[in-house]
């Protein structure tokens, strides 16, 4: 089968892939907000470098756009404008609990609706994003501070991912 017919029958991404159209608006908002929530947990973990780390999060989305084609889900996520939850939390712990819960809910939804490899690609995207955010601003003479690493470890746990 020639490439044009293969793409026409399978789509750009090969066999059936999950994308925005497979989710309700509320579900897609959840999938879209989890990476930003995870990034905000890392940003707030050390109370420093907020501006640089926020730009690092935006850059991680840009890099995901450049790696277009591996996963329809991550491609569509990367082109969606990341939106931060504007809820005013009373403490870092409250924000962290809410963010980790958002991550867990997004993963549970994806495990229900997406292929296993797509869920893994989403997890890799979130972990790459939080690591980039943590490394953007050196804290206490180290690339990733102990507080940021603890936040990354909690996010990894919420993702159900294995640390790199």
PyMOL commands that set and color helices and strands:
alter all, ss='L'
color gray80, all
select helices_A, chain A and resi 3-10+20-22+25-45+50-66+72-79+92-113+116-136+146-159
alter helices_A, ss='H'
color red, helices_A
deselect
rebuild
show_as cartoon
